[in-house]
Amino acid sequence: MAKDNKVRIYNRLFYKLYANYAIMLLVTAVLICLIFMKLYYDTTMENHRDQLVKQAYKVSERMTEFIEYGRTEDFLEYLNTLIEINDMDVWTVSNPASTNPMNESLATNSYEEFLDSEIYADYAEILQSAFSNQMDNQTRYDEIYQTQTITVAVPVYGVNRGVVGAVLLKSPVEGQRAIISSSLSLIVFSSIVALGISFLIVIVFATELSIPISRMRVTALELAAGKYRTKTGIKRKDEIGDLAKTIDILSEKLLENEIQRKNLEQMRLDFFANVSHELRTPITVLRGYTETLVDGVVTDEEKVAQYYERMLSECKSMERLVGDLLVLSKMQNPDFVIEKEPVNLIQVFDDIIRSANAIAEKKNITIDFKKDHPMYMILGDYDRLRQMFMVILDNAIKFSKENKTVYINIMTKDKIIVSIRDEGIGIEAADLEHIFEKFYKSSLRQNANGTGLGLAIAKQIALKHEGNILVNSQPGVGSEFIFSFPIYKIEK
């Protein structure tokens, strides 16, 4: 069994949980890292470009001031200082399409130079946007700087607020790339650390999930081997705990079924033993009398007649036993359905009281029958109900002393209640829980001729009528059998 249940490592739940969760974490971490890197790069570049645009507008505003006041020399000094401090290229270009272009002394380059240059020809496009009174920018790889650069162009206004030129600022992003690279290294390192921590968490998670499942598997194998007292021992308030609890309930049910099976097996053995015992005595008596008659040991006609009478009595006893066994077997069959019809219990008791009076008169016993209504209707089988009540009434008379009374009372509550009470010898407490078992007979002399099946048959008949029997008894005082049945309501 253990060899057959070996599972390869890659097929185990722990490995699958760990591998799937690790792959998911890895893919998620890589995606987050790439997305964050892209966002960080774009944000950094955009901030640098915005900063460059602000500086370009400041230069444009200063140029406008220099144009208004004619301070050309001061502007060139300002421009040289700006280039040295900010480590960027600053170009000023006059607008050739302006009616009043800015002074050539303020321009560092002409528009035609950009148009004719192979390296800076692309800048002519953003200069044209600036001449059209629009800010424009461009990001490209610069052959001179050998790195990525950002170039912005903003218009320069004259005295009458006309666009007289443009300011072109170009700045390499090498320093920004270093910042981005450093930040991305930190992001990657953080992602690796987070991934490692996540792997530890998934190991704990997979272990907490796989160990209980493995334990439940072992428990299931133990149950399959017939060890029904095995429990998972798992106490968790989640789906795993619910499953473990279900397996424990299954274990208890299997144990109960096993105990019940053993009890049924013992009952079967006891049943055959009791039947054998009950049949052995009359068969032995019949054989003895038959051998005596065949051998001619008894020749007196009176003795012979007594032997025949005893043999007939034993045959009737066996016939009664077999009949009771057939009735009990039929009643205990769950597939057997009795034919029911509306029955008035008053008629049933009138019938059985007439039959029981013959037995009761021999002991001068009175049968006191009380009822509140002339009709108590239930749905049932008349003959079976008569048989059931007759068993109880016969026992009440049998176990009562002479000159006593047997009380029968029928009343209606939420159900029909039938009480049969005697003033007999009563039933011992130790016998009460066994009186409805097959072949159970007390050691009293009144049970000497009984089969021990009467009360068992009565119990089964009551159950087939959706009823129940309760017994109250006290030794020396008497016994009371209480029946309850559903009321049958006659439709009008």
N, C-alpha and C positions, 0 to 999 in steps of 0.2 A: 504493500500500500504506500509506504513512504517513498519507495523507488519510483512508483508510477506518478507521484505527485510532485516530483522535482520540476522546477520551472527555471528556464534559462534566465540569466541576469537581465537581458534586454526585454524579456517578456514580463518581468515583475512589475507590480503596480508602482513601487517606490521609484524604480528606474524611469518608468514612463512619466510619472508625475514630475520627477526632477528634470528629465530631459525636456519635456514640453514646456514646463514653466521657465527653465533656464533659457531655452530658445526664444520664448516670448519676451522675457526680460531683456535678452541681448538685442533682439530686433527693435524693441521699444527704446532701449537706451541709445542705439545707433541712430534711429530715426530722430529722437529728441535732440541728440547731439548735432546731427546734420542740420536740422531745422533751426536750432539755436545759433549754430555757427553762421548760417545764412542770414538770419535776422540780425545777429550782432554785427556781421560784416556790412550789411546794408545800412544799418543804423549809424555805424561809425562813419561810413563814407558820406552818408547824408548829412550828419552833423558837421563833418569837415567841409563839405560843400557849402552848407549854410553859413558857416563861419567865414569862408572865403567870399561869399556873396556880400555879407555884411561889410567886410573890409573893402570890397570893391566899391560899394555904395559910399563908404566914408571917403575913399579917394576921389570918387566922382564929385561929392559935395565940396571937398577942398579945391578941386580943380575949378569948379563953378565959382568959388570965391576968388581964386587967383585970376580967373578970366575977368570977373567984374571989376577987380581992383588993378588989373594989369601987372601983377607981381609975378612975372615969369621966372626970374632968378630964384625967388623963394620957393617956387613950386619944384624946380629941378633939385634943389637941395633937400626938400621934403621927400622927393621921390627916391633919391639915393639913400637917405636914412631909412626909409620904409623897406627898401630892398635888403639892406644889410641886416636890419633887425629881424625881419620875418622870414628870411631865407626863401624868397619866392621871386618870380619874375613879374615885373609890372610894365605893361606896355600901354602907351596912350596913342590913340589913332584918330586923326581928323576925319570928319565925315565929308566925303567928296560930294555928296548930294546936297549938303546944306547950303543955303543961300548966304550964310554968314559963318563959314567954318572957323574952328578955333585956330589960334595963332600957331604957325608951324613950329615956333620955339617951344611950344608946350607938347608937341607930338614927338614921341620917341621913334615911331615907325609910321610909314604910310600904308594905306590900304592896299596899294598895288604890290607892295613887297610881300604881303601875305598871299595875294593871288598868284604871284609868280614863283613863290617858294614851294618846292616839293615837300618839304618837311612840315611847313605850317599852313599849307593850302586849306586844310580842314578848318582852321581858325577863321577863315574868311566867312564861313556860314554863320558862326555865332556873332561875328562883328556886324554882319548884315542885319541880324536880329536886334542888336543893340542900336544900330543906326535907325531901326524902325521903332525905337522907344520900347524895346522889350528886353528883359534880362534873359540870357541864355547861358548854357554851360555845356561842357564836354568832358568826358572821361575817356582817356586813351593811353596807350603805351607810348612813352616818349623815347625816341632813339637816343637823344642826347643824355637824358637822365638815366636811361636804361631801367626805368621803372614806370609804374602807373602814375599818371598825373591828372589833376583836375584843373580845368580852365574855365573861368567865368568871364562874361562880358556884360557890362552895364553901360547905359548911355550917359553922356556928359552934356549938361545943358548950358546954353549961353545966357546972355542978358535977357533976351526975350523968351526964355524957357524953351527955345528950340534945341533940337539935338545937334550939337556942333561936333561931337566926336564920341569916342568910346574908351573905356578903361578895360584892359584885358589883364587878368591876374591868373597866373599859373603856379600851382604848388604841387610838388611831388607828395605822394602818399606813402612813401617808404616808412616814415616814422609811424604813421597810422597802422601800416601793415605789421610793424613790430609789436604795437600794442595789441592788435587783433590776434597775432600769433601767440603772444604771451597769454592772452585771455583764453584763447582756444585750448592751449595746453592745460590751463587750469580746469577748463570745462571737461576735457578728456580725462584728466586725472580724477576729477570729482565723479565722473560717470563710472570709471573703473572701480573706485572705492564703493560707490552706491551699488554697482553690479555685484561686487564681492559680498557686501552685506545682504543683498537680496538673495544670493545663492545660499547663504547661511540660513536665512529665513525660510527659504523653500525646502531646505533639508529638514528643518524642524517641522514645517507644515506637512511634508510628505511622510515623515516618520510618524507623526501623530495620526495620520490618515491610514497608513499602510499597516502599522502594528495592530490596531484593533481589527482590521479586516483579516489579517493573518490569524489573529486569535479566534475570530469567529469561524474561519475556515477549519482550524484545528478542532473547535467545538463541534462543528457540523460533521467532521469525520468521526469524532468520538460518538456522536449520536447515531451515525450510520453503523457503527460497530456495536450498538446496543448498550452503550454506557449512558443511560438516560439521566443520571444524576450530575452529569457534567454541565457547568455553567460558564458563560463567557467572562463574568466578573467585571464587565465594562459598565461604568456609571458615567454617562455623558448626557447632557441636555441638548442634543442635536439629532440630525438624521441618523448618524452612526449609532448614537445611544438608543434611538428608537428601534433600529434594526437589531442591535444586540439584545434589547429587551424582548423583542419578538422571538428571537432564537431561544432565550431563556424560558419564555412562555411555552414555546414548542417543546422544549426539554421537559417542562413540568407536565404538559399534556401527554407526551410520549410515556413519561413515567407513570402517570395515572392510567393510561391505556394498557401499559404493561402489567401494572398491578391488577387492573380489571380483567385483563386476559388470563392472568394466573388464577384469579378468583373464579372466573368462568370455567377455566379448565378444571379447577378443583371441584366446582359445583357439578360439572359434567361427570367427573369421576364419582363424586358422592351420589349423583343421581343414578348412575348405573349400579353403584353399590347398593343403594336403597331399593331400587327396583328388583335387583337380584335377591336382596334379602326378603323383600315383601313377597316375591314369587316363590322363593325357595321353601318357605314354611308350608304354604298350601300344597305345593307340588310334592313335598316330602310326605305330608299327611295323606294325599291322594295315592301316592305310590305305596305307602305302608298298608293302607286299607285295601288297595287293589291286590297287592301281593298276598295279603291275608286271605282275601276272598278266593283268589285263584288257587292258592295252595290248599284250600279247603280246611283251613285251621278253624274257622268259625262256621258252624253248620246250623246253629240255632236261628230260626227264622226271625225272632225278635232282635237278636244281635246283628244279623245280616241287614235288617231294615234300619237299625241305628247307624251301621256303617255307611249304607247308601245315603242316609239323610245327612251325615257328616260330610260325605264326599260332595253332595249337592251344595251344601253350605260353603265349602271351600271353593267350588267352581263359581258360585255367585260372588264370593269375595274377590276372586281373581278377575271376574268379569267387571265388577265395580271398579277395581283398581285400574284395569286397562281402559275402561271408559273415562275415568277421571284423568288419566294420563293423556288421552286423546283430546279431551276438552281443554286441559291446561296447555297442551302444546299448541292447539288451535288459537287459544286466547293470547298466548305469548308471541304469536307470529305477527310482526308489525304490518304485514300485507293483508292480514285477515280483517275484513270489514263486516260487522254484524248488520243485519237488516233491521232498520229502525222504523218505528211507526209511533204515533201518539199513544201513550199508555197511561191509564189512570192508576196510580199507586194504590188507591183504595181498593180497587178490584184485585190487585195482586195480593194485598194483605188479607182480604176476605178469603181468598183461595187458600193461601198457605196456613192461615189460622184454622180453617176447617180441617186441613190435613194434620196440623200439629196438635189439635185438641185430642186426637186419639192417643198420642204419646203422652201428652200432659195429664190426661185423666188417670193414667196408671200411677202417677206420683201425686195426684191431687193438686196439680199446679194450675193456677189461674193465669190466663193471658188477658192483660188489661190494655186495650187498644183505644188510644185517644187521637182525635183529629179535630182541627179547627174548621175545615171545609169538607164538603162532600166530594171534592175533586182536586187532585194534585197531578197535573199532567207533565210528563217528561217524554222525551223522544228516545225510544229504546226497543229492546227485544223482550217481549212479555215473558217467554220461557226462561231466558237467561236471568232476568230480574227475579223471577220466582225462585230459580235455583239459588241465586246469591242470598236472598233474604232467608230462604229455607235453611241454608247452611248455618247462618247465625242463630236463627230461632231454635233449630234443633240442638245446637250446642248450648244455648241458654237453658233449655229444658234439661238436657243431659247433665249439666254441671250444677243444677239447682237441687236443693234438698226437697223433701216432700213438704206439701202444704205451703209452698212459697208462691210468689207472683212474678211473672215476667211482664215488663212494661214496654209497650210499643207506642211511640209518640211521633206524629208527623206535624211539622210546622213550616211556615214559609217566612223567610227573611229576604235577602237578596238571592238566595237559592232555596231549594227544597231540602229541609233537614229531616232525616229519619233517625230516630234513636231507638235502639233495642237494648233494654237494661234488665239484668237478672239479679237475684239475691243469692247467687251461688257461692262457690268456694273461692272465686277470684283467680287472678293470674299473678304469679310471682314476677317481680320486677325484672329478674334475669331472663324470663321467658318472653316478655312483652316484645322485645325487638326481633324475636325470631318466629313469632306465631304465624307470619304470612309466608314463611319459607317452605319449599317443597319437602314433604316427608318429615316435617318437624312435628314431633309428638312429645308431650310431657309424659312423665312417668306415672301419671294418675291412672287409676284402673278404668276410668270412663273412656280413656283413649285406646284401650286394648284392642278393640275391633275396628278402629279408624284407619284410614289410609294415609293420613297426614297431608292430604291434598285439598281438603275442603276450603280452608281459609285462603290458600294460595289461589284457588279458582275464583273465590269470591272477590279477592283483590283485583284480579285481572278483569273480571266482568265489570266491576266498578270503573276501572280505568277506561275500558272500551266505551263506557257511557259518559265519559268526561267527568266522572265523579271521583270521590275520594273516601277513604275509611280512616277514622281515628278511633283509638281504643283507650278508654280510661278503666283502670281496674285496681282493686285493692284486695289482697288476700283476706278471706273471711267475710268480706262485705259484698262483693259481687263485681260484675263487669258491665261496661256499657260500650256498645259499638255505635258510632255516630257516622252516618252517611250524608254526603252533600252532593246534590245534582243540579245542573242548570234547569231553570224553569222553561217549559215549552209553552209559548203563548199562542193560543188559537186565534188565527186571523178571522175576523168577522166579515 
